Amino acid sequence: MKKIFTVLSSLLAAFAMTSAVLAADTLEEVKKKGVLTVGVRDASPPFSFLDRDKGQIVGVEVDLAEAIAKKLGVTLKLVAVTAAERAEALHDGKVDLIAATYSVTPDRAKIVNFGLTYFKAKQRILAKKGTVLTLKDLEGKKIAVVKGTTSERNLRAMVPSATVLALSNFRYVVDVFNRGEVDLASGDGPALYAFLQTLPKDKFEIPKEIALADEHYAMAVRLGDKNFLDFVNGVLTDLKNSGEAEKIYGKWFQKFGAPAPAIPATAAATPAPAAAAPAQAPTAPRAGGAVVRKTDAAGRYVVISLRGVFREKADVTIFDMQGEVVCEGTVHSVYGDDVYVDAIGPRADQVASGFGVGMGLSAEEAKKLVLSRQDVLMNVKTESKKEADQRQKEIAADYKKEKEAREKYQEEMTKTKMSLDYQYSDDNYYHGYGGSYYW
């Protein structure tokens, strides 16, 4: 009994502590501690990347974050995060804000609050000059892309005849392309433009006519952190209206030779922020996430990562919102923080939005994670229901329109048929009797 009480107390303490972090007014907390901690990437030029000469992370997002910190009158601290760690860093209170080429998606919007879009990127193609003119030219080609990204998913969906070579990072993608081992490379436009500058001049290009998908980058805060989000959006709006944002983009995009607004040659550089803390790789294959929706495939669900990195083919356990086991499953595929999981067992059909999913976690650890993320899971459940209800309304509306159109068509066809029948009869009478006939 004492052991059970201790475990329960630990879980409740963890839940209370996490809830306090999530419920806190970040704007006031940042002012009080005098430091704004921002999660950024360390290899996404020109947005945020490690400048090895300076030993600091720099780029567009760093300058935008510096402007926010300056407006607050606090010091900026950068923390390098991977794509899979972005939401986790927010939820665990490791960072106050995420500014890390975070693309806005309906599923991600269920677990974080996004601010204004500060950049609209497009998925592009890197090719030898003159070899690609339309999307059709990608068919049957061998194309390199970063594994587990939305770029890989988009490519497989839009060009199913292509042979997709999925590699662990963008540097490898560019290297195999440069060596001629693949026909094309694909990824977000800004990153491709940056790497294009490292390739032999006048031999390669990024055809501007081809865009596989749009990616809207936005900063993210914890769910319900409205005051802080309004402040961040206000600073970004001021930067845009004053022309400072244009200078920031111009400075970094021109550095990598990518198209950018013209700016004065004497534009002042943003003061260098404090050095970033290095990103820490997971010590073990352990991860947790939340079910956000069901797919068209039987028993397959989309899970968004809340902690750690999911691995393809790994075994997982699915829990309800009270932390009780529902069924087992396996990871079918992983695209960044979007994880596709196949539920297995007699209760597989009972899996619902807002349920937790654990990989490599004990039952106790999984329950602790579920309890500590109740606000997130509940938001996922609520927003997923709204989406489902909206889809049902749209389906019903489409069915009604289709039915009305079908009935109208049938009515018109009936009238047309009657007209043709009468015309046929007239012709019959006319030709049969060799003269006119009047009704």
C-alpha positions as CSV (number, residue, x, y, z in Angstrom):
1,M,0.0,0.0,0.0
2,K,2.8,2.4,0.9
3,K,4.5,1.7,-2.5
4,I,1.2,2.4,-4.4
5,F,0.8,5.6,-2.4
6,T,4.3,6.7,-3.2
7,V,3.9,6.0,-6.9
8,L,0.6,7.9,-6.9
9,S,2.0,10.8,-5.1
10,S,4.9,11.0,-7.5
11,L,2.5,11.0,-10.5
12,L,0.3,13.7,-8.9
13,A,3.4,15.8,-8.1
14,A,4.7,15.5,-11.6
15,F,1.3,16.4,-13.0
16,A,1.0,19.4,-10.7
17,M,4.5,20.6,-11.5
18,T,4.0,20.2,-15.3
19,S,0.6,21.9,-15.1
20,A,2.2,24.8,-13.2
21,V,4.7,25.2,-16.0
22,L,2.1,25.1,-18.6
23,A,-0.4,27.4,-16.8
24,A,2.3,30.0,-16.0
25,D,2.1,33.4,-17.7
26,T,5.3,33.1,-19.8
27,L,5.4,36.8,-20.5
28,E,5.7,37.7,-16.9
29,E,7.9,34.7,-16.1
30,V,10.4,35.8,-18.7
31,K,10.5,39.4,-17.5
32,K,11.0,38.2,-13.9
33,K,13.9,35.8,-14.7
34,G,15.4,38.3,-17.2
35,V,16.1,35.6,-19.8
36,L,14.1,34.5,-22.9
37,T,14.9,30.9,-23.9
38,V,14.2,30.1,-27.5
39,G,14.5,26.7,-29.3
40,V,16.2,26.9,-32.7
41,R,17.7,24.6,-35.2
42,D,21.5,24.3,-35.8
43,A,21.5,23.2,-39.4
44,S,18.7,25.0,-41.3
45,P,20.4,27.8,-43.2
46,P,19.5,30.7,-43.6
47,F,17.0,30.5,-40.8
48,S,19.1,29.1,-37.9
49,F,22.5,27.3,-38.2
50,L,25.8,27.0,-36.5
51,D,28.4,29.5,-37.5
52,R,31.5,27.5,-36.8
53,D,33.8,30.5,-36.9
54,K,31.8,32.3,-34.2
55,G,30.8,29.1,-32.4
56,Q,27.2,30.5,-32.3
57,I,23.9,29.7,-33.9
58,V,22.9,32.6,-36.2
59,G,20.3,33.3,-38.9
60,V,16.9,34.8,-39.7
61,E,15.1,33.2,-36.7
62,V,17.9,34.1,-34.3
63,D,17.6,37.8,-35.3
64,L,13.8,37.7,-35.0
65,A,14.2,36.1,-31.5
66,E,16.8,38.7,-30.6
67,A,14.3,41.5,-31.5
68,I,11.7,39.9,-29.2
69,A,14.2,39.6,-26.3
70,K,15.2,43.2,-26.9
71,K,11.6,44.4,-26.7
72,L,11.2,42.5,-23.5
73,G,14.5,44.0,-22.1
74,V,15.9,40.5,-21.4
75,T,18.9,38.4,-22.4
76,L,18.4,35.8,-25.2
77,K,19.4,32.2,-24.6
78,L,19.3,29.8,-27.5
79,V,18.7,26.0,-27.2
80,A,19.4,23.8,-30.2
81,V,16.5,21.4,-30.8
82,T,15.8,18.8,-33.5
83,A,12.6,18.6,-35.4
84,A,11.2,15.9,-33.1
85,E,12.1,17.8,-29.9
86,R,10.3,21.1,-30.7
87,A,7.0,20.4,-28.9
88,E,8.7,18.4,-26.2
89,A,11.0,21.3,-25.3
90,L,8.0,23.6,-25.0
91,H,5.9,21.2,-22.9
92,D,8.8,20.3,-20.5
93,G,9.5,24.0,-20.0
94,K,13.0,23.8,-21.5
95,V,12.2,26.7,-23.8
96,D,9.7,29.6,-23.7
97,L,9.4,29.9,-27.5
98,I,10.1,27.8,-30.6
99,A,11.6,29.5,-33.7
100,A,12.9,26.5,-35.6
101,T,11.4,26.3,-39.2
102,Y,8.3,24.9,-37.5
103,S,5.7,24.4,-40.3
104,V,2.1,25.0,-39.3
105,T,-0.1,21.9,-39.7
106,P,-3.6,21.1,-38.3
107,D,-2.2,18.3,-36.2
108,R,0.6,20.3,-34.7
109,A,-1.8,23.1,-33.9
110,K,-3.6,20.7,-31.5
111,I,-0.5,20.5,-29.3
112,V,1.0,24.0,-29.5
113,N,-0.3,27.5,-30.3
114,F,1.3,29.0,-33.5
115,G,1.9,32.7,-34.0
116,L,1.9,34.6,-37.3
117,T,3.5,33.0,-40.3
118,Y,6.8,34.7,-40.8
119,F,7.9,32.8,-43.9
120,K,6.2,30.8,-46.6
121,A,8.5,28.2,-48.0
122,K,7.9,25.9,-50.9
123,Q,9.2,22.4,-51.4
124,R,11.5,22.7,-54.4
125,I,13.6,20.5,-56.7
126,L,17.4,20.8,-57.3
127,A,18.3,19.7,-60.8
128,K,20.8,19.9,-63.6
129,K,20.0,23.0,-65.7
130,G,17.4,22.4,-68.4
131,T,16.5,18.9,-67.3
132,V,13.3,19.7,-65.4
133,L,10.6,22.0,-66.8
134,T,7.3,20.5,-65.3
135,L,6.2,18.2,-62.6
136,K,5.8,15.5,-65.2
137,D,9.6,15.5,-65.7
138,L,10.0,14.0,-62.2
139,E,8.3,10.8,-63.1
140,G,10.5,7.8,-63.1
141,K,13.5,9.8,-61.7
142,K,15.7,8.9,-58.7
143,I,15.3,11.7,-56.2
144,A,17.1,12.2,-52.9
145,V,15.3,13.7,-49.9
146,V,15.8,13.8,-46.1
147,K,14.2,10.7,-44.5
148,G,11.2,11.2,-42.3
149,T,10.2,14.7,-43.5
150,T,7.1,16.1,-45.0
151,S,9.2,16.5,-48.2
152,E,9.6,12.7,-48.4
153,R,5.9,12.2,-47.8
154,N,4.9,14.8,-50.4
155,L,7.2,13.4,-53.0
156,R,6.0,9.8,-52.6
157,A,2.4,11.0,-52.8
158,M,2.8,13.4,-55.8
159,V,5.3,11.4,-57.9
160,P,4.6,7.7,-57.1
161,S,6.6,6.6,-60.1
162,A,9.8,8.2,-58.7
163,T,12.5,6.2,-56.9
164,V,12.9,8.0,-53.6
165,L,16.3,7.8,-51.8
166,A,15.6,8.9,-48.2
167,L,18.8,9.9,-46.4
168,S,19.5,10.9,-42.8
169,N,20.4,14.6,-43.4
170,F,20.4,17.2,-46.1
171,R,24.2,17.2,-46.4
172,Y,24.1,13.6,-47.7
173,V,21.2,14.5,-50.0
174,V,23.3,17.2,-51.7
175,D,26.4,15.1,-51.8
176,V,24.8,12.1,-53.6
177,F,23.2,14.6,-56.0
178,N,26.5,16.3,-56.7
179,R,28.1,12.9,-57.3
180,G,25.4,12.0,-59.9
181,E,24.1,9.1,-57.9
182,V,20.6,10.5,-58.1
183,D,18.8,12.6,-60.8
184,L,17.3,15.2,-58.5
185,A,17.2,16.4,-54.9
186,S,14.2,17.8,-53.1
187,G,13.5,19.9,-49.9
188,D,12.4,23.3,-48.6
189,G,13.4,26.0,-51.1
190,P,15.5,28.1,-48.7
191,A,17.7,25.1,-47.7
192,L,18.1,24.1,-51.4
193,Y,19.1,27.7,-52.3
194,A,21.7,27.7,-49.5
195,F,23.2,24.4,-50.7
196,L,23.0,25.4,-54.4
197,Q,25.8,27.9,-53.6
198,T,28.1,25.1,-52.7
199,L,27.7,23.4,-56.1
200,P,29.5,24.1,-59.4
201,K,28.2,27.3,-60.9
202,D,26.0,27.4,-64.0
203,K,25.4,23.6,-63.9
204,F,22.5,23.3,-61.5
205,E,19.2,25.2,-60.8
206,I,16.1,25.2,-58.8
207,P,13.2,25.6,-61.3
208,K,10.9,28.3,-60.0
209,E,7.9,26.8,-61.9
210,I,7.9,23.7,-59.8
211,A,6.6,23.7,-56.2
212,L,5.5,20.4,-54.6
213,A,4.0,21.9,-51.5
214,D,3.8,25.0,-49.3
215,E,5.3,25.2,-45.8
216,H,4.3,28.1,-43.5
217,Y,6.9,28.7,-40.8
218,A,5.6,30.2,-37.5
219,M,6.8,30.5,-33.9
220,A,5.1,28.4,-31.3
221,V,4.2,28.7,-27.6
222,R,2.6,26.4,-25.1
223,L,-1.2,25.9,-25.4
224,G,-3.2,28.7,-23.8
225,D,-0.2,31.0,-23.6
226,K,-2.2,33.9,-25.1
227,N,-0.5,36.9,-23.5
228,F,2.9,35.8,-24.6
229,L,1.7,34.8,-28.1
230,D,0.1,38.3,-28.6
231,F,3.4,39.9,-27.5
232,V,5.4,37.8,-30.0
233,N,2.9,38.6,-32.8
234,G,3.1,42.3,-31.9
235,V,6.9,42.3,-32.2
236,L,6.8,40.5,-35.5
237,T,4.2,42.9,-36.9
238,D,6.3,45.9,-35.8
239,L,9.4,44.4,-37.5
240,K,7.5,44.0,-40.7
241,N,5.8,47.4,-40.7
242,S,9.1,49.2,-39.8
243,G,11.1,47.4,-42.6
244,E,13.5,45.8,-40.1
245,A,12.2,42.3,-41.0
246,E,13.0,43.0,-44.6
247,K,16.6,43.9,-43.6
248,I,16.9,40.7,-41.6
249,Y,15.7,38.5,-44.5
250,G,17.9,40.4,-47.0
251,K,21.0,40.0,-44.9
252,W,20.8,36.3,-44.5
253,F,19.3,35.3,-47.8
254,Q,21.9,37.3,-49.7
255,K,24.6,35.6,-47.7
256,F,23.5,32.3,-49.3
257,G,22.8,33.8,-52.7
258,A,19.0,33.2,-52.5
259,P,16.4,35.7,-53.8
260,A,15.6,38.3,-51.2
261,P,14.4,42.0,-51.0
262,A,17.1,44.6,-51.8
263,I,18.5,46.3,-48.7
264,P,21.1,49.0,-48.1
265,A,24.7,47.7,-48.2
266,T,25.4,49.2,-44.8
267,A,22.5,47.4,-43.0
268,A,23.6,46.9,-39.4
269,A,24.0,43.3,-38.2
270,T,21.9,42.1,-35.2
271,P,23.9,41.9,-32.0
272,A,25.2,38.3,-31.4
273,P,23.1,36.5,-28.7
274,A,24.5,34.2,-26.0
275,A,25.9,30.9,-27.3
276,A,23.5,28.1,-27.8
277,A,23.3,25.0,-25.6
278,P,24.2,21.9,-27.7
279,A,21.3,19.6,-28.7
280,Q,21.4,16.4,-26.8
281,A,20.6,13.1,-28.6
282,P,18.2,10.7,-26.9
283,T,20.0,8.2,-24.8
284,A,17.6,5.4,-25.6
285,P,14.8,4.7,-28.1
286,R,12.0,5.9,-26.0
287,A,9.2,8.2,-27.1
288,G,5.6,9.2,-26.3
289,G,2.9,10.8,-28.4
290,A,-0.8,11.5,-28.8
291,V,-3.3,10.0,-31.3
292,V,-4.6,12.9,-33.4
293,R,-6.8,11.1,-36.1
294,K,-7.6,7.9,-37.9
295,T,-6.4,7.3,-41.4
296,D,-8.2,5.7,-44.3
297,A,-6.2,2.5,-43.8
298,A,-7.9,0.1,-41.4
299,G,-6.4,0.2,-37.9
300,R,-3.9,2.9,-38.7
301,Y,-3.7,6.2,-36.8
302,V,-1.7,9.4,-37.0
303,V,0.3,10.1,-33.8
304,I,2.0,13.3,-33.1
305,S,5.2,13.1,-31.1
306,L,5.3,14.8,-27.6
307,R,8.5,13.3,-26.4
308,G,11.5,11.5,-27.9
309,V,11.8,10.1,-31.5
310,F,9.7,7.2,-32.7
311,R,11.4,4.5,-34.9
312,E,9.8,2.7,-37.8
313,K,8.8,-0.9,-37.1
314,A,9.1,-0.3,-33.4
315,D,6.5,-1.8,-31.0
316,V,4.3,0.6,-29.1
317,T,1.6,0.5,-26.5
318,I,-1.6,2.6,-26.7
319,F,-3.2,4.1,-23.6
320,D,-6.5,5.8,-22.9
321,M,-6.6,9.3,-21.3
322,Q,-6.5,7.7,-17.8
323,G,-3.2,5.9,-18.6
324,E,-4.7,2.5,-18.9
325,V,-3.5,0.1,-21.7
326,V,-5.9,-0.2,-24.6
327,C,-3.9,-2.3,-27.1
328,E,-0.5,-2.8,-28.6
329,G,0.8,-1.6,-32.0
330,T,3.7,-1.0,-34.4
331,V,5.1,2.1,-36.0
332,H,4.4,1.9,-39.7
333,S,6.2,5.1,-40.8
334,V,7.6,8.3,-39.4
335,Y,7.7,11.8,-41.0
336,G,9.2,14.2,-38.6
337,D,6.8,14.5,-35.6
338,D,4.0,12.8,-37.7
339,V,4.0,9.1,-36.8
340,Y,1.8,6.5,-38.4
341,V,0.9,3.6,-36.0
342,D,-1.0,0.4,-36.7
343,A,-3.1,-0.7,-33.7
344,I,-3.2,-4.4,-33.0
345,G,-5.5,-6.5,-30.9
346,P,-9.2,-7.0,-30.0
347,R,-9.5,-3.4,-28.8
348,A,-7.7,-1.8,-31.7
349,D,-11.0,-0.3,-33.0
350,Q,-11.5,1.5,-29.7
351,V,-8.4,3.8,-30.2
352,A,-9.5,7.4,-30.2
353,S,-8.1,10.9,-30.6
354,G,-6.4,12.1,-27.4
355,F,-5.1,8.6,-26.5
356,G,-1.4,8.3,-25.6
357,V,1.2,6.2,-27.4
358,G,4.4,5.0,-25.8
359,M,7.5,3.4,-27.3
360,G,10.1,1.8,-24.9
361,L,8.2,3.2,-21.9
362,S,7.2,1.2,-18.9
363,A,3.5,1.2,-18.0
364,E,4.3,3.5,-15.1
365,E,6.3,5.9,-17.2
366,A,3.6,6.0,-19.9
367,K,0.9,6.7,-17.3
368,K,3.0,9.5,-15.8
369,L,3.4,11.0,-19.3
370,V,-0.3,10.8,-20.0
371,L,-1.2,12.4,-16.7
372,S,1.3,15.2,-17.2
373,R,-0.1,16.0,-20.6
374,Q,-3.8,16.0,-19.8
375,D,-4.3,19.6,-21.2
376,V,-2.6,18.7,-24.5
377,L,-4.4,15.4,-24.9
378,M,-7.8,17.0,-24.1
379,N,-7.1,19.7,-26.6
380,V,-6.2,17.1,-29.2
381,K,-9.5,15.3,-28.4
382,T,-11.5,18.5,-28.6
383,E,-10.0,19.8,-31.8
384,S,-10.1,16.4,-33.5
385,K,-13.8,16.2,-32.7
386,K,-14.3,19.6,-34.2
387,E,-12.5,18.5,-37.3
388,A,-14.6,15.3,-37.5
389,D,-17.8,17.3,-37.0
390,Q,-16.8,19.8,-39.7
391,R,-15.9,17.0,-42.1
392,Q,-19.3,15.4,-41.5
393,K,-21.0,18.8,-42.2
394,E,-19.0,19.2,-45.4
395,I,-19.8,15.6,-46.5
396,A,-23.5,16.2,-45.8
397,A,-23.4,19.5,-47.6
398,D,-21.6,17.9,-50.6
399,Y,-24.1,15.0,-50.6
400,K,-27.0,17.5,-50.6
401,K,-25.5,19.5,-53.5
402,E,-24.7,16.3,-55.4
403,K,-28.3,15.0,-54.8
404,E,-29.8,18.3,-55.9
405,A,-27.6,18.4,-59.0
406,R,-28.5,14.7,-59.7
407,E,-32.2,15.4,-59.3
408,K,-31.9,18.5,-61.5
409,Y,-30.0,16.5,-64.1
410,Q,-32.6,13.7,-64.1
411,E,-35.4,16.2,-64.4
412,E,-33.6,17.9,-67.4
413,M,-33.0,14.5,-68.9
414,T,-36.6,13.5,-68.5
415,K,-37.7,16.8,-70.3
416,T,-35.1,16.2,-73.0
417,K,-36.2,12.6,-73.4
418,M,-39.8,13.7,-73.7
419,S,-38.8,16.3,-76.2
420,L,-36.8,13.7,-78.2
421,D,-39.7,11.3,-78.0
422,Y,-42.1,13.9,-79.4
423,Q,-39.6,14.9,-82.0
424,Y,-39.1,11.3,-83.0
425,S,-42.9,10.8,-83.2
426,D,-43.1,14.0,-85.4
427,D,-40.5,12.6,-87.7
428,N,-42.2,9.3,-87.7
429,Y,-45.4,10.8,-88.8
430,Y,-43.7,13.2,-91.2
431,H,-41.6,10.6,-92.9
432,G,-44.3,7.9,-92.7
433,Y,-47.0,9.9,-94.3
434,G,-44.9,11.9,-96.6
435,G,-46.3,15.2,-95.4
436,S,-46.8,17.5,-92.4
437,Y,-48.6,16.7,-89.2
438,Y,-49.9,19.2,-86.8
439,W,-50.9,18.6,-83.2
